[in-house]
Amino acid sequence: MMKFKMTMGTAVVMAALLAALSGCQKQEGPAETAGKKVDQAVEKAGEKIEEVKEKAGEKIEQAGQELKDSTKSDEKK
C-alpha cells in the first residue's frame, strides 16, 4: 500500500511538472525578432543574387554565340 501511494504521488508530481513546463514557453525578445528579420533579408538577397547571376550567365553565353556566329560569317567573306 505504501508503494502504491509513493508511485501515485510521484506520478502526480511528474504530471504537474510537465504541465508547468509546457506552459512556460519563452517569449522572443527584440534581439531574436531582429535576428530573424535579418536572416530573412539575407536569404532574399541571396535569392536575388542567384537570379542576377543566372541572367548574366545567359547573356554571356548569348554574346559568345553571337561573336562566334559573326566570326564564322567574316571567314566566309
Secondary structure, DSSP 8 states (H G I E B T S, - for coil): -HHHHHHHHHHHHHHHHHHHHHH------HHHHHHHHHHHHHHHHHHHHHHHHHHHHHHHHHHHHHHHHHHHHHHH-
